[in-house]
Amino acid sequence: MDSDPAHFLGLRESDFRLLERHAPLLAADAEDLAHALLDYLLARPETAAVLQEYSRAHIETLTHRQAEHARELLHSRLDGGWCAQMRELGRRHHDLGVRPAWIAGAYLIYWRHWATIVETRVAAEERAALRDVLLRLLLGDLMALLEGYSAQVRRTDTQRLAVVRVLLEVMAHPIPEDGHPLELLNRICRELVRNVDAVVLGAYVLSGADTQRPAPPVAPDYQAGIEVPGLRLPGAVESPAVIPVEDPHAPDWTAPLRGRVREVALFPFGQGRMGGVGMIASTEEGYFQRVGAAFFLGFSHFGNLVLRLREWALRDPLTGLPNRALFSDRLAHERTRAWRLHRLLAVGILDLDGFKEINDRLGHGAGDELLVAMGARLEALLRGGDTVVRMGGDEFGLLLPELRDMDELDRICTRLLEALHAPVPVADGKWVSVSASLGVTLFPLDEVEADSLLRHADEALYAAKHGGKNQYQLYSAEFDAAVQRQAHMHDILATALTEGRLLLHYQPIVELEGAVLGFEALLRMRTGEGHIVGPETFLAALDHPNLARPIGRFVLQASADQATAWTGAGHGWQIHVNIAASHLLDPRFLVDVEETWGGGRVPGPHRETGGKCTLVVEISESAPLADLDRAAHVLHELDARGIEVALDDLGTGHASLQYLQRLPAATLKIDRDFVRDILSDSKDLAIVAGVVVTAQILGLRVVAEGVESAAHAEMLAHLGCHHLQGYWIARPMPAERVAEWAAAFRPPALPDADSAVESDVALPHGLVLEGHAGRVQRFIEALRRGERLPEEVIEPGAERRCLLGRWLNVEGRRHLPSKPVYDALTALHLRLHEHARAAVAARAAGGDASAPEHHLHLLEVENRALLGILRGLLVETGSAPSDASVDAVGAHDPD
């Protein structure tokens, strides 16, 4: 709601004077109003059922409070303090189960009561004005209450979602390398405490007791969150239960929790003579009723799973490695993950060469020792996140996720084979040496189901064995499959072009000041079933030599036709068109441009068009321009004809500097991968700032792609980038919606930046201070909301590795005027991290809710002081600051 609701609702000082003049009359019957409200609630079955649970004394107290509220409302002026009280009341109403309809009905009683008084006891000339004031007063009061109510609804939904996410994450995560199934329960305890703000303790006990009988409390097998000395949990309970620990009838075992948490929930699991109990503790009374204890029943399900796995069903008893069953589970998980992350996953089967001979010659004992040694060696050699299992016999399975390229696979396989060939000691002091053969397939190049991936890896192993052993063989069909898929997509795309099923959507490019600069034309395909699909489904075929020019010419013609229509309607926009490298290098490209965008529809630079749309040719910086000289010649020809060139996806390729030097780009477009993380990754922030500064020096326009939030836009504005493109502005849209969208577009309102560093500190120093200020603010907001905290804030040594810490260590030593100033600023910066750590610790400890806020207040105050001093020092010219300036650095130590 507006920070000044009285102003928002049009209430003026004269209105409040009128209200105050009649307040005694309106308040005189406040008790009657409260009883009328009680009668209203008792007359309705759903609310009467709630009130029947209250004693007569409690109801009288509530009635008295309602009368007091009516009197105070008349004098509240809807000021900030009053609205804050109402928001808190709205939150309590939600937690008590009060429905919005009941609230609305109560305000209707208020209105009828006061309207009757106005009609019968107020002078006629003031009735209309007073009724109007009372109506707006009630609306403002109701709005504040419902704002608190809806905020609590959102918070509850967020808390429920956080619990669900924890359960899904634990389910999706494979069993750890050590294979101990209890880690599943350990993880759910840790993640609930870490990700659910009201949960401060998670624990469980495995009692071995009969789950159908009570068991005495015992120490938990694992707990995460606040430390509770002497904590004991019941060894078994019959069913899930929620226990308010401050209740006089609470069990004795809850005594250590009193004063630390408000209520706990118990979740039994297991059956027969092996069982356990999980416990979740919350600092909020009524939390499990509000969120729903059912959301935590995953604890019981995981407990049941753990007990099933305790017999090491998914472990090879000889080597301790995961077995084939677990390998299948992890393969399915990693395959899905590789698809989602667009990363390579290697699936391998490794077989020991000559194992049978050693087994026959030295016996099964020696063979077992060799298998154990080979398994341990494989585990030691693989990366964190890799998986090695014993498939059976002398065969091992490998999963190598998140490979960057084929070279990394080659290095890993070569290292494995070399290490396995080293001698191994076995029984009776003998040493044996074996080699290994390895078959590997790569997903998604080999885009088949999990069972087929195993079969293909086995076929590659067979090829390695028959190719001489002691080597690895990559499944060869993945290249054929890739070629076949690309050929198939080529046919689909060619057919779509012939059948007229290609079309363009347009995504706006805007200036922060409010102008619509233009639109990027983005290719879409309508399937045979009528669905619209984006380029991700046919991207690989777009640069095919037989398709690049026909599709490129289609895009040029379709965008030119649309530009003609928009120009006729009086619009003068830039139309950005992506050109494939193959088409750009085609000798007919300039002719294609002339035949489509010629005829006076390319009149020159945008600012001089007089209302005509102009073409901008975008080339990807990551495009494989095999002939840079030819590309430079073509682009200079476009430039000479008044057609701008934009360098797209800047930073994703390897030739950025050379392209800037050789190609006549008028616009640089920063790739969305860098823009996306500028709020959390200092490296991406520095890269984007560098591009902006480079563009400013070269006199080029810079457009940030992938702008997804106001925070991104605000940061980009601080960096000097004022041209934006992304979902925060608008998603790509059909041409028929463009004019309507442009007419309705207004400059996006960015958040207030009172705490931002002003722009009189030159980049990159101002960038560092701005980035630091943003990180501090995000930390404070994340801690208050229970969200994931930014990195390099509370970790040990974070003060050296954070953005400002690195700057102080290098640039600060160079630019700050003296060592005493530097030392004092470094100490003040360290205190910021200490306040952050203290705030996190206070939140984790529970107890007084104001404790974290105290530390956050110190963090905010001292951070403002640090930024102000740094800014003053950096903009200062001439001699170093006086000793008084040094003293001022340490003077900001608020109570």
N, C-alpha and C positions, 0 to 999 in steps of 0.2 A: 504494500500500500504506500501511497505518497508519504514522504517524511513529514509533511504538514497537512494532515487530513482535513483540518478545519478550512484551510485555504483551498484544498482540493474540492471540498464540498460547497465552496462558495460562502462559508460562514464569515461574516465580517464582525468588527468590534461592536458595531451598532446592534447586531443580532445578539451578541453575548450580553450586552447591557439590557436588552429587552428581556432576555431569558432570566438574567439575575434579578430583574425587577419583579418577575412573577414566580421565581423559584420558591419562595416561602409558600405561596398558594399551592403550587404543584407538588411540593414535598410534604405538605401537611397530611395528606392521605396516603403516604408511602406504605404504611402497614396494611392498609386496605388493598393497595396494589399488590403487595407481596402475597396476601391471602388469596386474591383473585388468581394470581399465577399458580398458587398451590392447588386451588380448586380445578383449574384448567388441567394440570398434570394428573390429578386424581381421577378426572373424568375419562381419561384415556387408558385402556387396559395395559398397553406396553409400558407407559410411564408409571402407572399405578403399581404395577408389579415390582418396579425398582424401588419405589418409595415404601412399599410394605416391608422391606427388609430393614428400614431405618426405625429407630426408637422415636417416641413422641418428642423427647427432648432434642434429639438430633434434628427432627423436622422443624421444631420451633427455632432452633439455632439457624437453620438454613433460611427460614422465612425472615428472621431478623436481618440476616446478612443481605437478603434480596432487597429489603426495604432500605438498608444503608446504601446499597449500590444505586438505587434509584435516586436518593438524595445527592450522593456524590457525583453522579452522572450530570446532574443539572449544573454543577459548578466545575465540571472537569475541563471545559473548553477543548476537549479532545486533544490535550497536549501530549507530548511525547511520553511522559511518565504514565499517564492514564492509558494510553494505547498499549504500552508495554505490559501493564497489568492485565489488560483485556486479552492480549495475545497469550500470556501465560495461562489465563483462565480458559482460553480456547484449547490449549494443549491439555489441560487437566480434564476438560470435558471429553476430549477424544479418548483419553486413557480410561475414563470412567464408563465409556460406552454410550455417552450421550449422542444422539443422532442430530444431524443438522436440522431436520424438520422440527425437532423439539425446540431447538434454539429459535428458529424462525417464529414458531408459535408463541414463544415467550415474549418476543419483541412486539408481536401483534397485540398481546395483552397490554403491554406498556402503552402502545399507541392509542388503543381504544380508551384506556383509563385517562390519559392526559387530554385526549381530544374531547372527552366528555366535560372535563373541568374547564377547558378553554371555551367550549360552546356555551356553558351555563354560567360561568363565573368571571369571564374576562370581557372587558368592554368591546363592543362590536368592531370599533375601528382598529383594534389590535389583534383580533382573532386570526385573520388570515396570515399575518406576518408571524405570529407566535406558532401557529400550526406548522408553518413552513420550517421555522427554526427547529422545532421539536422533531419533525420528520428527518431533517438532515442530521441532527444530533444522534438519533437512533440508528440511522444508516451508518454513520461513522463508527459508532460503538459496535454495531454488528459486524462491520467490515474488519475491524481490528480483531474481534473475537474469532471470526471465521478464518482470518489470516493465520492466527496461531493454531487453529484447528487443522487447517490444510497443511501447515508446516509439519505438524505432528504426523499427519497421514503420510506425507512424503518421507519423513524420517523413519516411520515404521516400515514403509515399503522398502526404503533403502537398507534398513537393518535386515529385513527378510531376504532381500536380494544378496546381501553380504553373506548370510548364512548359506544360501543356496550355492553361491559361487565357491565358498570354501568346500562344501561337499563335492561339487563338480570337479574342482581342482584336485582334491584328494583322490577322487575316483579316476580322473584322467591321468594322474601321475603314476608311472610304473613303480612296482615294488623296488626299493633301493637295492643297490648292488650287493649289500651284505645279506640281502634276502630275508631279513628278519621281519616277519609280518607285523610285529608290534609297532613298527615304524608308522604303519597306517594310523594307528590310534594316537601315537605321539604327534604325528603331523596334524591330525584334526584338532587336537588340543592347542597346539601352537598357532595354527592358522585362525582358529576362532578368536583367540585372544588378540592376535595381530590385526585382524581385519574387521572385527565386529566391536564397535566402540563401547557398547554397554557390557560386554563380556570381559571380565578381568581375570578369570581363573578357569582352567580346564584340567581335569584329572580323571584317572580311572584306576580301578583295582581289579586284578584277576585273582579270585579267591580260591578257586578249586572247590568251592562249597556247592552244595545242592541248591540250584536256583529256586527251588520251590519252598525253601525254608529260610527264615531270618538268619543272618550271620553277624557275629560281633564286628564292630568297626576295626579296620586295619589300615596301616599306612598305605597311601597310594603307590602304585607301581610307577606312575609317571604323573607329573603335573607341570603345567606351563602357566605363566602369568605372575601374579603377586605371590610373594613368599608368605606362607602361613605356617609358622612353627607349630608342631604338634598336630597337624591336620590328620584326621582319620576319616575313612569312608566306610559305610556299611558294606560288608562282603557280598550281600545279596539283597535284592528287593523284589517284590512280586510284580510290580508294574511301574511305569513312569510316574514320577511324583514331583511336585513343585512345593518347596518348603520356604516360607518367610523366616529368615534366621532370627529376626527380632521378636518373633511370636513367643510368648511365654511357654507355649506348649511344644516348641521346636525340640527335636531330639538333642540329647546331650552332646553328640559328636559335632554339632554345629557351633559349639561355644567358641572355638578359635576363630570362627568366621565373623562373629558379631562385631560390629563397628567397622568391618572391612567391606562387606557386601550386604545387599538387602535380601536377596533370595537365591536359592539354588534349585536346580532341576536335576533329578536322577534318572538315568536311562539304563535299565538292565539289559544284558545280552547273554547269549549262550543258553545251553539247556543240559539237562542231566546233571552230572557231577562236575562239570566244568562251566563256570560262569564268571561274570564280572559285572561291574557297575561303572558307568560313566557319569561324571558330574560336571555341570556347567554352572558357574556363579556369575551373577549380574549385580551391578551397583544400582539398578533401578527397580523399585518396587513395582510389581505388576508387569514386569518386562515380558515374562513368558506368556502371560495371558494376552498381552497386547500383540506381541509378535507371533505367538502361536508355538506351543511346545512341539507341535508336529514337525516344525521345520528342523528340529534338532534330533529327530528320530534316526537320522543317518548315523548317529553315534552308535545306536544299537545295531544297525545293519553292518557297520564296519567291525564292531566287536564280534558279531557272528562270523564274519569273513575271516577275521584274525584267528579265531579258534579253529576254523577249518584248515587254515594254513599252518597251524603250529607244528604239524607233523612233517613239515618240510616237503609237502606234496609237490611243490614246484622247484625243488632243489635236487641236484644230482648228489646222492649220498657219498660218492667217492671224492669228487673234486670240490664239492661245496658250491659249484657254479649253478646258475639257473639251468633248468632242463628244457626239453623241447616244448613242453606245454607252456611254460612261461615265455619262451622265445616267441611262440605264436601270438601271445597277448601283446608283447612289446612290439612285435612287427606291425600288428594292426594299428597300435597307437602311434608309432613313429611314421608309418605310412600316411596316416591322416594328418599328422603334424607337418610332415614334409610338404604335403599338398597345400596346406593352409599357409605355410611360411614361404612357399616357392623356393625350397632348398633341395639339394640333392641328398638322397638317402642310399647308402651302399648296403646291400644285403649279400653276405658272403657265407660260404661253407668251406671249411678248411679241413683237410685230411692229412694225417701224418704218413709220410712215405716210409715204408719199411717197418712199420709198427708190428705187423704180424710176425716177421722174422725174429724180432727181439722178444716178443711174447713167447714164441715157440722155443727159442734158444735159452732164454734166461728164466722163463717161468712167468706165471700170471702176477706174482708179487712185484717183479721188476717192471712188468708192463703197467701195473697200477701206479707205481711210483713215477714212472715216466709220464703218465696221463696227468697226475696231480701236478708235477713240475711244469708241464706244458700249459695247463690251465692257469696256474699262478703266473707264469711268464706272460701269457696273453693279457691277463688282467692288468699287470703292471705296465704293459706297453701301450695300452689303449688310452684314449683321451677321456676326460670326465664326460659322462653322458653317453659314451659308447657302451655296447653290450656284447659280452661273450658268454656263450652257453655251451654245455656239452650236449650234443644231439644224440649221442649213443656211440658205443665202440670207441674208435679213435677219431671221431668226427666232431668238430666244433662249429657252432654258428656265430656269425658276427653281424652286428648292426652298427653302422657308422653314420649317424645323422649329421645334418648341417654341414655337409662338405661344400667348400667354396667352388672347387673346380676339379677337373680330372687330375691335375698335377698333385693336389693334396691327397687324393686317393692313391696315386702312384707312390707317394712318399710313405704313406701309412703301410701299404701292402709290402713294399720293399723292406721297410724296417721290421715288420713282423716276420717275414720269411728269413731274413738274416739272423734275427735273434733266436728263432726256434732251432736253427741249425747248430747252435752252440752246444757242447757236450753237457750231459746231465748225469749226476751221480745216482746210482741205483744200489741194489742190495750187494752186500759183500764187497764194498769198495770199488765196484766196477763202474766204469763210465761208458755211456752210450751216446750216440749222436744220430739224429734223424733229420730229415728235411721235411718240408710240408708243401702241399699243393693247395691252391686257393682259387675258388671260382666266385666271381662277383657279378652282380647285376645292379644297375642304377635306376632308382625311381626318382622322378617321374619320366625319365627318358624311356625306361621300360615300364610303360603305363598299364600295368595289369594288376589283378587282385593279389592279395598276400600269398595265397597258395601257389600262384603262378610265378611270383618272384622267387620263392624257394625252389621251384622246379627249374627255373632258368639259372639260378645260381648253381644248382646241382649239375646242370648241363655244362656250365662253364668249368666246374671242377673236373668233370669228365674230360673236357678238352685240355685242361692243364695237365692232368695225369698222362694223357696220351701224347701230349706235346713234349714230354721229357721230364716231367715232375719238377719239384723245387722252383716253382714259378706261379704267378697268378694269371688268370685269364678272365678278361671282361666279356660278359655275354654279348656277342656280336649283333644279335638281332635288334638291340635297342636303336642302333643307327638306322637299320632298315625300317623299324617301326616309326621312328621320327620322320623319315623321308616319306613314308606312306601317309602318315597323318598330315604332313604339310601338303602332300599332293591332294589328299582328300579335301583339305580346307581350301586349297587353290581352286578345286572344281566347284565347291560350294560358293565361293566368293565370285568366281567367274559367272556361274549360273545366276547368282543374285544380281550381278551387274547387267547381264543380258535381259533378265526378266524385270528390270526396273525396281528391284527390291532394296537398293541402296538409297540412303537418304542422309540428310545432315541435321544435326541438332546444334544449337548455338549456346555457348557459355559466355556470360558477360565478363568484360574486363573494365573495371571502374577506377576512377580517381577517388581518393578519400574525401576530397573536397566536394564531391557530389556529381561530377560529370561521368556519363557513360562513354568511355573511350572507344569501345568496340566490342566485338564478339569473336570468339574462336569457333571456327566451323569444325565440328567433330563428327566423324563418320559413324553411321549406325547401319545395321542390316536388319531387314524384316524377314523373319524365317517363313517357311512355307505355312506354318501354323498361325502366322500373324503376329508373333512376338517380336519385340524390338530388342536386339542384343548389341552390346558394345564391342569395341575393337579387341578386347582381351580374348575374345573367342577366335579372331581371325588375324591377329596382329602379325604372326609369323609369315603370313602369305602376302602382306601388303607390299613388301619390297621385292617380291618375285619379279624377275625380268619381264615375264609375259603379262604381269598384272599392274606393275607400278605405274606405267604411263596411262593405260585405260582408266584406272581408278583415279589417278591424279587428275586426268583431264575431266573426269566426271565431277570431281570435287571443285575444280576451277569453274566449270560451266555452271554447276548448281549454285555455287556461292555468288557467281557473277549475276545470274538471273535474279537471285534473291536481293542482291545489292541494288540492282536496277529498280526493283519494286520498292525497296526502302528509300532509295534516293528520290523516287517519284513522290513518296509520301513526306519528303522534306527532311529525312534523316541523313546525317553525315557521319557515319560510323566507320571505324576501321574493321575490316573483316580479315581475321588471321586464318590462313590456310596452311596446313601441314603438308609438306612435300617430301616424299621418299627420296632417299639418296639416288636410287636408280633413275627416277624420273628427272631429278635435277641435272644429272649428268647426261641425260639423253639429248642428242643434238637437236631434237624437235621441241625441247622444253620451252624456249623463248617464243616459238611460233604458237605453242599451245596457250601460253599466257596472252599473247597478242590477240588470238582468235576468240578467247573467252572474255578477258577483261579489257580488250581494246575498245575502239569506238567511242572514246571520250569518257569512259567510265573509270579511268585511272588518271585523274586530273593533276595529281601532285600530292605533296605532303598534307596530312590531315588538317592542319590548322588553316590551310589556304583553300580548302575544297569548296567553300560556299554552299555546304549542305549536301555534298556528294560523297557516297561511300567509297573507300579506298581499300586496296589490297595490301596485305602484309604477308609476305612469304615466310613461314616458319620452317627452319631446318633444325633437326635435333643435334645437339652437341655430341650425343652418343652415337649418331648415325655413322656407319662405316664409309666415310667419304674416301674412296680409293684414289681419286684424282683430285687433290686439293687445288691444284692449279686451275683445272677446268671449272671446279665449283666456284672458285674466286672470280674467274672471268664471267661466269653466268650471273653471279650475284651483283657484280659491278654493273653489268648491263641492266639488271633490274633497277638498281639504284639510279642509273642515268635516266631511266624512264619515269622516275618518281615513285617507284614501288619500294616500300620499306622492307627491310630484312630483319627478322627476329631470330635470335639464337635461343633455341628452346632447350629445356632440361639442363641448364647450365650447372656444371659441376659433376655430372654423372659419367662423363667420358674422360679421355686422357689427353685431349688436345685443346683445352679451353683457352690457354694463353695464345697458342698459335692461331686458333680461330679468330680470337679478338684482334690479333695483329694483321691477319691476312684477309678477313672477310668484312664487308661493309655493313656490319650490323648497326641498326638504329635502336634496337630494343634487346635487352637481355631478360630472359625469363628464368627465374630461379626455380630449380626443380622442387617439387612438392616434398620429396624425402628430406630435404634440408629444412624447409619451412615448418614441417610438421613438428619437429622436435626442438625448435629454437627456445621454447619455454622451459625445457628441462635439460638440454644438452648444450653445454657451453661451447663445445667444438662446432656444432651446427650454427650456434649463434654467431661465433666468430667468422665462420665461412660466409654466412649471409651478409654480415656487416662488411666483410671484405669485398663481396660482389657489389654491394651498394656503393661503397666508397670508390671502387674501380669505375663503376658506371658514372658516378658524379664527375670524376676526374676526366673521363673520356667524353662527357657530354651526352651520355646515352640514357634512354628511358629504361627503367628496370621494373619488371612485373613479377610479383611473388605469386606463384601457383600454389594451390592446395591450402588456401587460407580457410581454416575451419572454425575459428572462434573470434570473438571480439578481443580476447587476450592476444592472439596472434597479430591481429590488425594493429592493436595498440603498440605492440613491440616493434612491428615493422615501421610504423609511423615514427617512432623514436629513432629508428635507424636511418630514416630519410627515404624509405620506400613508400610511395603514396599510390602506387598502381597495384591493384589486387585482383586476384581471380581465385575462385574456390567456392565450396559449398556454403560458406558463411554468407557470401554474396548471393549466389543462386546456383542451382544445378543446371546442367545443360537442358535446353528446352527446344521444342519444335519451333520452326520459323514463325508459325502463326501466333505464337504467344509472345514473341519478342517485343513488338511495339507496345503491347499492353503493359508488359513488365517494365519497359524503359520509362513509360509515362508515369508509372506508380513509384519508380525508384526514388528513394531519398537517401542522402548521405547517411551511412551507418553511424549511430551514436556510440562512441567509444566510452568505456568506463572512465570515471573521473580519475585523473592522474595526479592528484595533489601531492602524493608522496614520490612522484617520479623525479629523477634527476634532470635539472634543466639543461637546455641544449648549449649553454655557453661554455661547457667543457668539451674540448675537441675530441672527436673519435681518434683512437679507440678507447681513450681513458673514460669518456662519458659513457661509452657502450658498456665498459666493465662495471661502472657504478650503477647504470640502469639495470644490467643483468643481475647484479647482486641485490638490488632493491626488490626486483621481481621475485628472486628466489626466496628471500626472507618472507615476503608477503605470502607466497605459495606455501611455504612451510607452516606459517601461522594458520592459514586457512585449512590446510590438510590436517593438522593436528586437531583443530577444533571440530572438524567434520568426521574425524576418524578415518580419513583416507590415507592412501599410501604416501609416505613422506618423501620429499625430494632427496636424492642421494647427496653425499658429501656435505652433510649438515651435522649429524650426531655421531657418525662413525669415528673411531679413534684416528687421530691425525687429519680429520676432515678440514681443520682450519688451514692446513698447508695445501690441500688438494682442491679446495673449492675455487670458484672463479676469482673472487677477490683475494684469496690467499695466494694463488699463483701470481696474480698481478703484483701484490705487495712484495713478494719474494724477488721478482725480476724488475718490473717497471717501477715499482714503488721505491726500490733502492736508488733508482736513477733519478727519479723526478721529485721525490720528497726532499725538503731543503736541508735536513740535518739528521744525524743518527738519533738524537733524543726524540725528535718528532716521529721518526720511523718506529722507534721502539715503543713509544707511547701508543701510536696508532695500531701497531701489531698487537699490543696487549689488549686494547679496546676491542679489536676484531676477535681475539681469542675469547673475550668475555661473551660475545654474541653467541658463539658456539656453546659455551658453558650454560648460558641461559636456555638455549634450545634443548640441550641434554637434560637439564633440570626439569624443564617443562614436560618432556617425554617421560622422565622417571616419575614425576608427580602424577601424570595421567595413568601410568601403569600401576602405581601404588594404590590407586583408588582414594578412598577417604574424602577429604575436603575438596569439593569440586572447584573451589576458587584457587587452589594451589597452583595448577598449571597456568591459570590466567595471570597470576602474580608474575611468574617468570616470563610469560609472553609479553606482559606490559613492559618489563625491564628490557626485553629484547627489542621491542618497538622503539622505546625511548632512546636507548643507547645506539641503535642502528641509525635513527635520524641524526643523532649527534655525530656519529662517525661519517655519514654521508655528507653532512653539512661541512665538517672540517675538511674532508678530502676535497670536496668541490672547491671550497675557498682556497685551499693550497694550490690546486691545479690551475685555477684561473688567475692566481696571483702572479704578477710579474715583478721583477726587481729583486730586492734582497730577500733572504729567508725570513720567516716570521720570527717574532721576538720570543723570549722565554715565556712570556705570558700566553702566547699561542700554544706552546708546548704544555703549559700547565692546564690550559683549557681542554686539551685532549683527554686528560684524566679526570676532569672535573665533573663529568656526566655520570654520576653514580646515584640514580634515583632511589628513593626509599622503597 
